[in-house]
Amino acid sequence: MRAELSVLDVAVEGLERIGGKVQEQGEEERKPFTSEGPVIDILLRNSGNGNAAITKATFELNRAIDLLDCTFPGGGSIFYVDYDVQIPLNSRPGDAIPRTLRFFLEPDSDGRIRFSIGTEGEPDLRFLYEFTVTLSPAGDGPELVIPKVVVLGPAYVHEVIDSATGTKQAHLNNPEEPFYPCYKKMLSDLARMEGEAKYMSPDVTDFRTKLEAAVTS
């Protein structure tokens, strides 16, 4: 008897409320905190006649855009949030973040794996990430590779748009304004990542449209 696994669908959708704690600057106490993390939802099919098991998921980072790269990020608070997949703040392209799993699928059946995603130590995704997700089955079955998954969290989007709008006005008054080229580059990188994505958060296009209007209009 043998399992036959395949990926039927991948969605980067919605937000999941996730419990955690926050430690304010200068304080030792960790207070309850609730975050919202975007979710990667993977629908799998076992068309074989044997039970299937996924034992590991690996998130390989292809590209990342720091949403606070063009401003002065605040600081002080440390967030401890129970994301399914926590991306270290200093991750670089090529880094791989493994996640151990115990996911089972009976013969001739479908099943879903869901992962909430967050930046370690942050209240949400500070970065726009592009991953290759690899699901590793038990035994000698082939790995399932899901390329070009782009994930965006909502927490910093409004801050970026407001800052970019103000920076553009400052640039009009002073062509030497230092942060305007940074936002232009962010827009270019964002548009490229959006155009090449295979699976993408629904908010990415809206973010790119608003950033484009803030920087170029």
C-alpha positions in Angstrom: 0.0 0.0 0.0 1.3 3.4 -0.9 0.3 7.0 -0.4 0.1 9.4 -3.4 0.2 13.0 -2.2 -0.4 16.1 -4.3 -1.2 19.8 -3.8 -4.7 20.7 -4.9 -4.7 24.4 -3.9 -2.8 27.1 -2.0 -4.4 30.2 -0.6 -2.7 33.1 1.3 -5.7 34.4 3.0 -7.3 36.3 5.9 -5.9 36.9 9.3 -5.8 34.6 12.3 -6.0 36.0 15.9 -3.1 34.6 17.8 -2.4 34.9 21.5 0.9 36.1 22.9 2.5 38.5 25.4 4.3 41.9 25.1 7.1 43.2 27.3 7.2 47.0 27.3 10.6 48.8 27.4 12.0 49.0 30.9 9.5 46.5 32.4 10.0 42.9 33.4 6.3 41.8 33.3 4.9 40.3 30.1 1.3 41.3 29.5 -1.3 39.5 27.5 -1.4 40.5 23.9 -3.4 39.4 20.8 -1.9 39.7 17.3 -3.2 38.9 13.9 -1.1 36.9 11.5 -1.7 36.1 7.8 -2.3 32.4 7.0 -1.0 30.1 4.3 -3.7 27.4 3.6 -2.6 24.3 1.7 -5.1 21.8 0.4 -3.6 18.3 -0.1 -4.9 15.1 -1.8 -3.9 11.6 -1.0 -5.0 9.6 -4.0 -3.1 6.4 -3.0 -4.3 3.4 -1.0 -2.0 3.9 1.9 -2.0 6.4 4.8 0.1 9.6 4.2 2.0 11.6 6.8 3.7 15.0 6.5 6.5 15.3 9.1 8.1 18.7 8.2 7.4 21.9 6.4 10.3 24.1 5.4 9.9 27.8 4.5 12.9 29.0 2.4 13.1 32.7 2.2 13.6 33.9 -1.4 13.0 37.7 -1.0 12.0 40.1 1.8 11.1 43.8 1.8 11.4 45.6 5.2 8.3 47.7 5.4 10.1 50.0 7.9 13.3 50.3 5.8 12.4 53.9 4.7 11.5 55.3 8.1 12.8 55.2 11.7 11.2 52.2 13.3 10.0 52.6 16.9 11.3 50.2 19.4 11.4 49.1 23.0 8.6 46.6 23.1 9.3 42.9 22.6 6.4 40.7 21.4 6.1 37.0 22.1 3.4 35.6 19.8 2.7 32.0 19.1 2.8 32.1 15.3 3.0 28.7 13.6 6.0 29.9 11.7 8.2 32.6 13.3 10.6 34.3 10.9 13.7 35.6 12.7 14.1 39.4 12.3 17.5 39.1 10.8 16.6 36.4 8.2 18.2 36.8 4.7 17.3 35.2 1.3 18.4 31.6 1.3 17.6 31.1 5.0 15.3 28.1 5.7 12.9 28.0 8.6 11.8 24.4 9.4 8.6 23.4 11.2 8.0 19.9 12.5 4.6 18.5 11.8 2.4 15.5 12.6 -0.1 15.7 9.7 -1.9 12.5 8.6 -4.1 11.9 5.6 -6.1 8.7 5.0 -6.3 7.0 1.6 -8.5 8.7 -1.0 -9.1 11.8 1.0 -8.3 15.5 1.2 -6.9 17.6 4.0 -5.7 21.1 4.9 -2.6 22.4 6.6 -2.7 26.0 7.8 0.3 28.1 8.9 0.1 31.5 10.6 3.2 33.6 9.7 4.8 36.3 11.8 8.1 38.1 12.3 9.8 37.0 15.6 9.6 39.7 18.3 7.2 41.8 16.2 3.4 42.2 16.6 2.9 41.2 12.9 4.8 40.7 9.7 7.3 43.6 9.5 8.4 42.3 6.1 6.8 41.4 2.9 8.1 37.8 2.4 8.4 35.5 -0.6 8.9 31.8 0.3 9.3 28.5 -1.3 7.4 26.1 1.0 8.4 22.4 1.0 6.4 19.7 2.6 8.3 16.6 3.5 6.4 13.3 3.8 7.4 10.3 6.0 9.2 7.5 4.2 10.6 7.8 0.7 7.8 9.7 -0.9 8.6 12.8 -3.0 8.6 16.3 -1.4 5.9 18.7 -2.3 7.4 22.0 -3.4 5.2 25.2 -3.5 7.1 28.1 -5.0 6.7 31.9 -4.9 4.3 32.3 -2.0 4.1 36.0 -1.1 2.8 37.0 2.4 1.9 40.4 3.7 0.6 41.4 7.1 -1.5 44.5 7.8 0.1 46.1 10.8 2.6 48.4 9.1 0.8 49.1 5.8 -0.9 52.3 6.9 2.2 53.6 8.5 4.2 53.0 5.3 1.6 54.8 3.1 1.3 57.8 5.5 5.1 58.1 5.7 5.5 57.7 1.9 2.9 60.4 1.3 4.7 62.8 3.6 8.1 62.0 2.1 6.8 62.7 -1.4 5.7 66.2 -0.3 9.0 66.8 1.4 10.7 65.7 -1.8 8.7 68.3 -3.8 9.9 71.0 -1.5 13.5 69.6 -1.3 14.7 67.3 -4.1 17.5 66.2 -1.8 15.1 64.6 0.6 16.9 61.3 1.5 14.0 58.9 2.0 12.1 59.5 -1.3 14.4 57.2 -3.4 14.0 54.6 -0.7 10.2 54.5 -1.2 10.7 54.5 -5.0 12.9 51.4 -4.7 10.4 49.8 -2.3 7.6 50.3 -4.9 9.8 48.8 -7.7 10.7 45.8 -5.5 7.1 45.3 -4.5 5.8 45.5 -8.1 8.4 42.9 -9.2 7.5 40.5 -6.3 3.8 40.9 -7.0 4.2 40.3 -10.8 6.2 37.1 -10.2 4.1 35.6 -7.3 2.3 32.3 -7.8 0.4 32.5 -4.6 -0.1 35.9 -2.9 -1.9 37.7 0.0 -5.0 39.5 -1.4 -3.7 42.7 0.2 -0.5 42.9 -1.8 -2.0 44.5 -4.9 -4.0 47.0 -2.8 -0.8 47.9 -1.0 1.2 48.3 -4.2 -1.6 50.5 -5.7 -1.7 52.8 -2.6 2.1 53.0 -2.4 2.2 53.9 -6.1 -0.3 56.6 -5.6 1.6 58.0 -2.6 4.9 58.0 -4.3 4.2 59.0 -7.9 0.9 60.9 -8.1 
